[in-house]
């Protein structure tokens, strides 16, 4: 199957390309950029005039809910939603049921993803057995079956000695740790940023310090052990500054932020809007600005969806009793593109959605170099559209941007040279 | 464009009573004036008026309460409503029935009003968002968020004692962090336009950024109640010792308890209030609780009048004149 993608604005941060030119795909791979190779006969021509052609997006954190919570979403339903959002590679955290702490679960997820054949699903293994925070998992075995990293998801590792051993062992096995920095004591029972809104609404607060204190501790352990650590879904400005300093000092640390954290703040939980109940909580405008600065300066390299689809009932309760999270695959790209309003260049935004997360995960994705697998996203950066429950492919309809106009719409998604999503008129 | 206040109907009349926050001063004054009309009723031989005859009120108490629950029951009965009181801890939700399923079942039984006490902030609002259009919801306390009838009965008591709000300095002392009562009082006092609202507590019991609610924060009891016209003492929950908020009741009383000696720092005609139930010797000395400045028992009496006012305003037809009972 030969595909000729015609007239689009090709943006590939991995090669520093941002120009209007054609792209040629054959046998699932990129074969030429610009001029048509000799003897190339297109079976399909995609007119990308006025659209951006970029590598398929790489989403570092997306809960697919399977195994264990298939009433909220399945690997099939959520990977279909992913490609509708232009995402061709995604990474699922280990807080499945049962926990992804054995090779069998990793293989199960991989099989289901292959059967769905929509997007590449990468698996994050559990850092501790059953995510209990006490015994380290069989890291080497998990790595051998293809886990791209290890994480304890939102389950705390309270014992600092366990954390130290986990880092030392991971360093030995050369595995990256993906950690959520949240002090379990300071955040205990909380559901909202501690500040004006939590006070007004009488919600138990999670102080910014819960993240900052944990980041400080983890950075000391990184310095001690040399382990490679990625900080997942930062929420405070101060944590960004601390990580910036650590990067300056040469520590092997990186970070990501969920797209909604760049656009919403704790004000949005007003009127007990459970769709804005997320973990870590939406914080102050100052924190949101700090996160934006972090992205612009490259301290935070990655924008992810932190996709968490829920069944309807999970959000139908008093605020604190609802389950946190946003069904975010289909709003990832338009929310990230809003960074362009702050003078961030399109190529830098795309880097944070493609090559940078691919490099941190160590996966072959995020690039359209000749010879690379043709995972491609084609979107119109100027098109306005309305996110609605009906239009969402994810099983979870929990997204606070439903009913709002978003800018930037995916028209085609290709996985290994095959169209897996095409916008219907 | 601002969204409409869920508590008001199309004519800007009170439909639900979820929180004091966001209501206009005139609405609060209307509630107080209506309560004034009902106050005399308790002393009459026949205490009932037919305002809510034929209406059914369901008391849904997800948290234990004696005072609030019984005053709501009395208020409903005096308005001639049928009342159904449910203690939910022993009821359906423990069998896994969801809150919304339970509400729909009660609506199917023809309930016109829910009076809700719930441990989770926002619960009353959540219920109000999901009830049928003819049903009213009264918040009888949700988590640490709001307890608006308590807040208003305290305003009623203050108005009875002091006449007007403008010149007053009011000190609220105690566990502000966990207090829905304090939040309702603060919103009511600032809306009614008092001179100064103070909150007094150690830092462990003061919520973050509380000054944004328009209050002055004091950590010393002495400065906090100095020249106050009204002192509202909050109940100290025993659980606060376990949470590490305070070392001991004795130490709390030493620093923040309202003793006779301390009371002298306030205005000579100071009014002492407490939403009850009181812990004698923990937040307030017995002789102060029972002393000449205390209006703690009047607060309870006033509570019935306020609850009748709010119930009749949301559900009844205020245009019907209160006739003399036959």
Interface residues (C-beta under 8 A of the other chain):
Chain A: X194 X195 X196 X198 X199 X200 X201 X202 X203 X204 X205 X207 X271 X272 X313 X316 X317 X318 X319 X320 X321
Chain B: X3 X6 X21 X98 X99 X100 X118 X120 X121 X122 X123 X125 X126 X142 X143 X144 X145 X146 X180 X183 X207 X208 X209 X210 X212 X213
